[in-house]
Amino acid sequence: MTTDSQAWVPESCTLPSGQRPLRLAEFDYLFATALLAQQRLSPTELLWRLDPTAEATARDLIGRESSCCSFFSFTLAADTGTLRLDVQVPAAHVDVLDALALRAAAGMTA
């Protein structure tokens, strides 16, 4: 699977197919402009450290993502000069988290 593939988007996602590339672009923009570090805490949990100036953008994006992919759990909090964004999924959606982690890693190095 490449980071450009949408094959990993689960059927439970209610975002219309035509809007998915736009949402991916929003995540890519967040990764490229605000993602400082990524750590895999467990197979079902990622930790992202974001630039605190991206708080409004991150809150808006994760709010909209939660409404179409309700299996995601996002927790955003200030933490020692950065924003801590914890992303969790149930075990059945680890492949979605894997793909998101790959996109994030690619965005940080782009």
C-alpha positions, 0 to 999 in steps of 0.5 A: 500500500502506498501513502497515496492509496485510499484503499485503507479507508474503511466502509464505515467512513461516511465522508463522501468519496469525492471529499476524501482526497480533500480531507487527506490533503488537509491531513497532509498540510497539518503534517507538513506544517505542524507535525514535530514528532510521531510515536507509536504507543501501541498497535492501536495508538499514535502520539503526534506532537504538533506546533502549538500554533496549529491548535485551531486547525487541528481541533477543526480537522479532528472534529470533522474527522470524528464525525465521519469516522466515528471509530477514531478517538482523538485527544488534544492537549497542551504539553510542554511547549507542544500540542499532544494529539493522541489518536486511537482506534479499535483493533479492527481499524489498525490498518487505518492507523497504519496508513495514517502513520505512514502519511504523517511520516512522509509529510514530516520528511517532505 
